[in-house]
Amino acid sequence: MPSQKRWALLEHSGLPGGIHFDLLLEDGNVCRTWRLPNLLILDGPNQQVVSLPPHKLDWLETLGRPVSGNRGVATRKQFGCFVGKLPTSEDGLIEIQLHSEEMIGLLLIKNLVCSFSSISDAVAKK
């Protein structure tokens, strides 16, 4: 059985630049993290992402709390488990299945572009 690790999407608000979303993927004792301009929507448009420094694992559990240094508030919008292996290099291709109570989809991050598609659509495109 493939190993399952946790993931979460946090809405980060209260900043001068407006709202953005932080995608966190559990990787050992930290979370690999990317900033997304928009909510992660199944079969939604691709979006540019920005790689961020690793985040602490406790962000996977929080429902919402202030971010240190008076940097706004983070509120969990989506969460679940993922199936698949993360690449060893920070800029390697990410191709994993995200599972939550509401959805299952294939997450791809390549060259700082993120897509999230239905499993049947992703298989058909290959």
DAMO-V458709 format. One record per residue. N is the residue number from 1. RES is the residue in one letter. D_FIRST is the distance of its C-alpha to the first C-alpha in Angstrom with 1 decimal. Layout:
# DAMO-V458709
n->N res->RES d_first->D_FIRST
n->N res->RES d_first->D_FIRST
This chain:
# DAMO-V458709
n->1 res->M d_first->0.0
n->2 res->P d_first->3.8
n->3 res->S d_first->6.4
n->4 res->Q d_first->8.9
n->5 res->K d_first->12.5
n->6 res->R d_first->15.8
n->7 res->W d_first->18.4
n->8 res->A d_first->21.9
n->9 res->L d_first->25.0
n->10 res->L d_first->28.2
n->11 res->E d_first->31.7
n->12 res->H d_first->34.1
n->13 res->S d_first->37.6
n->14 res->G d_first->41.1
n->15 res->L d_first->41.5
n->16 res->P d_first->44.5
n->17 res->G d_first->42.4
n->18 res->G d_first->41.0
n->19 res->I d_first->37.4
n->20 res->H d_first->34.3
n->21 res->F d_first->30.6
n->22 res->D d_first->28.3
n->23 res->L d_first->24.7
n->24 res->L d_first->22.6
n->25 res->L d_first->19.2
n->26 res->E d_first->17.9
n->27 res->D d_first->18.0
n->28 res->G d_first->18.4
n->29 res->N d_first->21.6
n->30 res->V d_first->22.8
n->31 res->C d_first->22.2
n->32 res->R d_first->22.9
n->33 res->T d_first->25.4
n->34 res->W d_first->27.3
n->35 res->R d_first->30.4
n->36 res->L d_first->30.5
n->37 res->P d_first->33.8
n->38 res->N d_first->32.4
n->39 res->L d_first->29.9
n->40 res->L d_first->26.5
n->41 res->I d_first->27.0
n->42 res->L d_first->24.7
n->43 res->D d_first->26.6
n->44 res->G d_first->29.2
n->45 res->P d_first->31.1
n->46 res->N d_first->29.9
n->47 res->Q d_first->31.1
n->48 res->Q d_first->32.1
n->49 res->V d_first->30.3
n->50 res->V d_first->31.6
n->51 res->S d_first->29.5
n->52 res->L d_first->30.3
n->53 res->P d_first->30.0
n->54 res->P d_first->26.9
n->55 res->H d_first->27.1
n->56 res->K d_first->26.5
n->57 res->L d_first->23.3
n->58 res->D d_first->25.6
n->59 res->W d_first->26.2
n->60 res->L d_first->22.8
n->61 res->E d_first->24.2
n->62 res->T d_first->27.7
n->63 res->L d_first->29.2
n->64 res->G d_first->32.1
n->65 res->R d_first->34.5
n->66 res->P d_first->37.1
n->67 res->V d_first->36.1
n->68 res->S d_first->38.0
n->69 res->G d_first->41.2
n->70 res->N d_first->42.3
n->71 res->R d_first->39.9
n->72 res->G d_first->39.3
n->73 res->V d_first->36.7
n->74 res->A d_first->32.9
n->75 res->T d_first->31.5
n->76 res->R d_first->27.9
n->77 res->K d_first->27.7
n->78 res->Q d_first->24.0
n->79 res->F d_first->20.8
n->80 res->G d_first->17.2
n->81 res->C d_first->13.7
n->82 res->F d_first->12.6
n->83 res->V d_first->9.6
n->84 res->G d_first->10.6
n->85 res->K d_first->12.6
n->86 res->L d_first->16.2
n->87 res->P d_first->18.9
n->88 res->T d_first->20.8
n->89 res->S d_first->24.0
n->90 res->E d_first->25.1
n->91 res->D d_first->26.4
n->92 res->G d_first->23.6
n->93 res->L d_first->22.1
n->94 res->I d_first->19.5
n->95 res->E d_first->17.3
n->96 res->I d_first->14.6
n->97 res->Q d_first->13.8
n->98 res->L d_first->15.6
n->99 res->H d_first->15.0
n->100 res->S d_first->17.9
n->101 res->E d_first->19.7
n->102 res->E d_first->22.0
n->103 res->M d_first->20.1
n->104 res->I d_first->17.1
n->105 res->G d_first->18.2
n->106 res->L d_first->17.8
n->107 res->L d_first->19.5
n->108 res->L d_first->21.4
n->109 res->I d_first->23.6
n->110 res->K d_first->25.8
n->111 res->N d_first->29.3
n->112 res->L d_first->29.4
n->113 res->V d_first->28.9
n->114 res->C d_first->26.2
n->115 res->S d_first->25.2
n->116 res->F d_first->23.0
n->117 res->S d_first->22.6
n->118 res->S d_first->21.3
n->119 res->I d_first->18.3
n->120 res->S d_first->20.7
n->121 res->D d_first->23.3
n->122 res->A d_first->21.2
n->123 res->V d_first->20.2
n->124 res->A d_first->23.9
n->125 res->K d_first->25.1
n->126 res->K d_first->23.3
